[in-house]
Amino acid sequence: MNEIEPRIVTIVKDLLERSDREETSVSLGATLHGDDGLGLDSLETAELSAILEDEFGTDPFGAGLLPETVADIVAFYADATAASA
């Protein structure tokens, strides 16, 4: 496990807690949107984008990607880290 993965999971959990959904389980396979996933709405997605930008200096949404799962976000940063190495 890379060090980015637990940080992203924590960011998503914190976002859900602020939305009074702390009981929602966050895993790498969790979808970001929809009733069968984390259920993020457009405002929460924008907030997640801003938090990721503040934390890492870039975010997949701002890069024009539309991640569907937590794993997609982790992969974005793993790819960015590999490209800069």
N, C-alpha and C positions, 0 to 999 in steps of 0.2 A: 504494500500500500504506500502510495506517495504521500507527502505531507499536505498536498493540496486537497485531497479527498476528504479527510475529516474536517478541514476548515470549511469547505463548501457545504457539507452536511450540517455543520453547526450554524452556518449562515441561514440556510433554509429553515432549520428548526426554529431559530430565533424569529424569523419572519412569520412563521406559522403561529408561534406563541403570541406575538403582537396582534395577530388576527383571531385570538381566542380559539386556536385549533392545536393546542399543544399535545393533544392526544393522538394526532395524526403521525403515523410512522413514516420516517424518511429513510429510504434505502436508495441505492444507486439505480435500481430499476424503476423507481417511482416516477410516474408521468407527472409533469408539472401542471397540466391543465385537465379539466374534466372531472366528473364526479367519481370516477374510478381511480383517480390519482390524488395529487395534492390539492387540486381544485383552485389553483391560483387564477384570479381574475386579471384583467388587463392592468389595473392599478398596482396589484401586488407584483405582477411581472415587471412593471416599470420600476418599482421599488427594489426588486431583486437585482435588476440591471444596474441601478445606481449603487447599490451596496457592493456588488462585484467590482464595478469600476473604481470605487473608492478603495477597496481592499487590494486589488491586483493591478490597477492602472489600465485595465481594458476589460471588456466583457463580450460574451458571444453575441448578445443582442445588438450591441453597438457595432460589432463587426459584420452585421448583416446576416447572422445565422439565427435560426429559430430552433433552439434545442427543445427536444420533447421530453427528455428525462434528466434526472440529476446526473446520470452517467455521461450524458452528452455535454454537460457543463464541465465535468471533471476532464473529459477527453479534450475539450477546447484548451484548457490550461496545460494539460500534459503535452499536447501538440505544440503549444506556444513555447513551453519550456524546452522541448526537444529541438525546436527550430532555432532557439537562441543559444543553444549549447555548441 
